[in-house]
Amino acid sequence: MLEKSDVENVLKNTQVLIGCDVKVKVSRTKLTLTGRVHSPDQKGEAERIAWKAIGVWSVVNELVIDLA
């Protein structure tokens, strides 16, 4: 079963995403990522992590890249 807290913990503890504000929403087998990251690489890494979660069938990446 897809667990929101599991995905949030991995995202929070991933070195490349430290300092980013990534939120996770779970709807059955779909993960939606929202919040802010600082680069396209961080946005991509968050999505790659989301896809690796057990039970994920789709990922919607709505992360905003904040270059400020």
VOGU-3710 file (C-alpha; in Angstrom, 3 decimals, decimal comma):
1> mleksdvenv> 0,000/0,000/0,000  1,225/3,466/-0,899  2,244/5,376/2,236  2,520/9,168/2,086  4,818/9,309/5,115  7,285/6,865/3,544  7,666/9,022/0,444  7,895/12,237/2,489  10,656/10,754/4,665  12,743/9,688/1,672
11> lkntqvligc> 12,321/13,109/0,023  13,192/14,917/3,256  16,340/12,846/3,779  17,662/13,006/0,214  20,800/15,168/0,182  20,029/16,901/-3,114  16,584/17,987/-1,844  17,627/19,422/1,520  16,245/22,938/1,840  13,432/22,313/-0,638
21> dvkvkvsrtk> 9,751/22,445/0,215  8,237/19,311/-1,330  4,740/18,214/-0,328  3,179/14,863/-1,188  -0,470/14,076/-1,823  -1,615/10,479/-2,245  -4,787/9,445/-3,992  -4,941/5,662/-4,245  -2,014/4,845/-6,563  -1,307/8,419/-7,700
31> ltltgrvhsp> 1,303/10,677/-6,080  1,158/14,429/-6,582  4,221/16,512/-5,746  3,761/20,207/-4,958  5,930/22,898/-3,444  9,206/24,542/-4,424  12,642/23,357/-5,472  15,697/25,322/-6,597  16,603/23,630/-9,881  15,320/21,402/-12,663
41> dqkgeaeria> 17,618/18,654/-11,343  15,916/18,758/-7,947  12,495/18,612/-9,593  13,559/15,563/-11,577  15,099/13,844/-8,562  11,921/14,291/-6,530  9,920/12,703/-9,340  12,356/9,793/-9,675  12,041/9,126/-5,946  8,247/9,249/-6,169
51> wkaigvwsvv> 8,210/6,676/-8,981  10,258/4,267/-6,856  7,631/4,120/-4,103  5,831/0,800/-3,855  2,296/0,994/-5,243  2,748/4,087/-7,432  1,042/3,909/-10,807  1,256/7,613/-11,682  3,134/10,713/-10,563  1,992/14,285/-11,109
61> nelvidla> 4,916/16,662/-10,666  3,616/20,170/-9,942  6,829/21,348/-8,280  7,752/24,950/-9,021  11,379/25,870/-9,664  12,234/28,904/-7,522  15,546/30,350/-8,670  15,540/33,126/-6,068
//
